[in-house]
C-alpha cells in the first residue's frame, strides 16, 4: 500500500476556514477523483499488491 496514491481517489480530510468558504461558494478546483471498483480491490488482493 505504500505506493498507492490516496489523493487520486479520496479527498483530503483536512479542514480549514478557507476550504469551508470555497466549498460554500463553489470556488476552488474541482478535480475528478478516480473510482476504485470491487474488481480492482479483488485483483489487488489476489496479487498481494496494489496496481492502481
C-alpha positions in Angstrom: 0.0 0.0 0.0 3.0 2.3 0.2 2.8 3.0 -3.5 -0.9 3.7 -3.5 -1.7 7.4 -4.1 -4.7 8.1 -1.8 -5.1 11.6 -3.1 -6.1 10.2 -6.6 -9.2 8.5 -5.2 -10.0 10.3 -1.9 -10.4 13.9 -0.9 -8.3 15.3 1.9 -9.7 15.2 5.4 -8.0 18.5 6.4 -10.5 21.3 7.1 -9.7 24.9 7.4 -11.7 28.1 7.1 -10.6 28.8 3.6 -11.6 25.4 2.3 -15.0 25.7 4.0 -15.7 29.1 2.4 -14.6 27.7 -1.0 -17.0 24.8 -0.7 -19.9 27.0 0.4 -19.4 29.4 -2.6 -18.4 26.7 -5.1 -14.9 28.1 -5.6 -11.7 26.2 -5.9 -10.5 23.4 -8.2 -12.9 20.6 -8.8 -10.7 17.7 -9.7 -12.3 14.4 -10.6 -11.4 11.5 -8.4 -10.6 8.1 -9.8 -13.0 5.4 -8.9 -12.0 2.3 -7.0 -14.1 -0.7 -8.0 -14.7 -4.0 -6.3 -13.0 -5.7 -9.2 -9.8 -3.6 -8.7 -9.8 -4.5 -5.0 -10.2 -8.2 -5.8 -7.4 -8.2 -8.3 -5.1 -6.4 -5.8 -5.9 -8.8 -3.1 -5.2 -11.8 -5.3 -1.9 -10.3 -6.4 -1.0 -9.1 -2.8 -0.2 -5.7 -4.2 -2.0 -2.6 -5.5 -1.5 -1.9 -9.2 -3.6 1.3 -9.3 
